[in-house]
Amino acid sequence: MNDNINTPNAMFARRSRLVGYLTVTYLALVVYTSLHPFAEWRAPAQEVRIFLTAPWPAYFTWTDLIINVLAYVPVGALLTLVLMPFLRGAAAATLATVLAILMSLTIEVLQVFLPGRIPSNADLLCNGFGAFLGATLAFAIGGRGILSGKLYRLRQRHFHPGTAVDLCFLLLALWLVTQFNADIRLFGNGDIRQLLPSLPAVGYTPRTYVLLDAAITGLSFCGVALMVTTISRSRPGAVLSVIVLMLVALALKTLAANMLFTSGDATLWVAPGAIWGLLIGAVLWLMLLGAPLSVQIACATTFIALALALVNAAPQNPYLDATLQVSRYGHYKSLIDLTNVVSGMWSFATIAFLTYVGYRLR
């Protein structure tokens, strides 16, 4: 592989800002998740660095170790991709690994000041190993498979160029992350009821539950599908992209249902409301597939806003707390915190983005 910064690899990397956007976003999410809830800071009773020389933790699970490794694989990979246009591949991968380890070390030191967090040399070791794996993977395939003209030409062939499209890709990637939130309701994002004043209790019939689920799923499906349509160059390309995106989203939701709930039922999300919502959303999207761009953006904004309102108007699901795997919740606490934060913010960020884009089209 030719790693000279004057090669097409570097040129294509600089043309797209998507890798940079993904890197900044992912690093921010890792820091937030690692230090959440940022409360009750206090001076440590022992030396800050004592965890570095502490014995291996007496109580640990392989699940915890694997999650710590996997969490830093994207860190190493993304940092390597960001550095490759400026450094030779091996140097970029090495520096990316070092930066990731320093980031993990800084977080572990800050956790010493948080009573709700336990710094660990095991976490640091796993994070460093994960970053090394990610950096090695990016070094092996990054130049030819990601930063080279192949991916760039594929993107140019099927999607429009530009910063707005990069930001749309970022929002769609975050939408996939939200499918791992600890909620059975399909595609339901923007839940901020904990921040809202308490409202009088409202009686909901089983039929109302189904209708609310169908409306939230259908509106969200159509809103996201229209986002993909607006950045696609052709209708066939948009249809294929939406199908792939939705299949990935449902696969992630299936995996989340199997991991996070007591029953371990991978089809837990398959409720009547979700099925009807998928069908309604697909039909509504196909009806708008040939609409003008401004209409598609306006409809996407409206549908996501309506879904947001319904999510916060819907009752809490009593089945949720009863079926969360309490005994295993600690293993997935960071993952649940991360997806809950992304899910709560996604709808607002997307509405703001689509509103801005719609305004620019006037």
C-alpha positions, 0 to 999 in steps of 0.5 A: 500500500502506498501511504504517501500523502500526495496519493489519491488516498489522501485526496479522497480523505480530505474531500469528505469530512464524514470520517472526522464527524464520526470521530468527534462524535464517537469520542464525545460519546465515549467520554460522556458514557465513561464519566456519566453522571458527572456528579458528586466529584470529590478528592480521592482518599488515595493516590490518583495513580494507585489503580495502575499498580493495583492487583487484577480485579478480584471480581470481573466478567468476560462480558465486561472485558469484551465490552471494554475491548470492543468500545475502543476498536472504533476509537483506534480505527477512526483516529487512524483514518483521520491521521492517515492523510498526514502520516504513513499508515504504520505511523498513523496506526501507532499514533492513533493507538497511543492517543487512544491509550492516553484518552483511556488513561485520562478517563480512568484518572478522572473516574478516581474523583467520581464515587460512582465510578471505579478506575481499573487497570483492567479497563485501561488494558482492554481499552488499549488492546481494543484501540490497537485492534481498531488501528491495525484494522484501519491500517490494513484496509483503510487506505484501499478500502475506505480512504481510496477512490473505491468508497468515494466513487461508490458514494458519488455514484449513489449519493449527492456530495457535500457537507450536508450529506455527510451530516445526514450520514452521521445522523443516520449512523446515530439512529442505528445506535439508538436501536440498542436503547433499552426500550421495546417500542420500535424506532421510538426516540426523543424520550425526555419525560424525565425532564417534563413536569408530571402530567395527570394520569391518563387511562390507556386501553390496549387498543391505544397502546397498539395505535401509539406504537403503530403511529410512532413506528410508522412516522419514524420509519417514513421520516428516516426513509425520506432522509435517505431519499433526499441524499440519494441520486436515484429512486432505485438507489434510495429504495435499496438504501432504505431496505438495507438501513431498515434491515440493519436497524431491525437486526440491531433491535433484535440483538438488543432484545436478546441481550437486555431482557430477561426472557432473552426473546430476540423477537420481543419488539415484534408487536402488532403496533410495530408490524402495522407501523412498519407497513404504514411507514413503508406505504407512506414513504413510497407515496412520497418517493416521487415528491419534490425535494422540499416536500420530502424534507418538510415531511421528514421534519414533520413526521419525526417531530410528530413521532417525538411528541407521541413518544413523550405523550405515550405511557411508560411501558410497565413491561420494560422495568419488569423484564430488564435483566437486573442481574446482568444490567451492570454489564450493559449499563454503559451501553444503556446509558450511551444509547439512552443519551443518543436516543434522547437527543437524536430527534431534536438534532435531526429536526434542527438539521432538517429545518436548517436544510429546508430553510437553505432550499428556499 
